[in-house]
């Protein structure tokens, strides 16, 4: 699991749950177990586990996962598509806020820690 200062070295990905067809390809292919299924059986990113493998992008049959700089503006405006695996420390939470602003994301994490 990624901790502390290591969080800042990864870009992570962005997913559009509306486009997700519930195939679970991202969940299966991720070597870091950074994906889960939400209550609607849609893919949700576990943000602090993502380590830029990006195999989820190439394995998604409907192309609903992007690098953050490549995500469409309408996807960047959505929320609820990620959560944390644990309560983040204050520095980590600050980095999350910097990350989301850097890529123009209006995201708020689902608190299911």
Secondary structure, 3 states (H helix, E strand, C coil): CCCHHHHHHCCCEEECCCCCCCCCHHHHHCCCCCEEECCCCCEEEEHHHCCCCCHHHHHCCCCCEEEHHHCCHHHHCCCCCEECCCCCCHHHHHHHHHHHHHCCCCCCCECCC
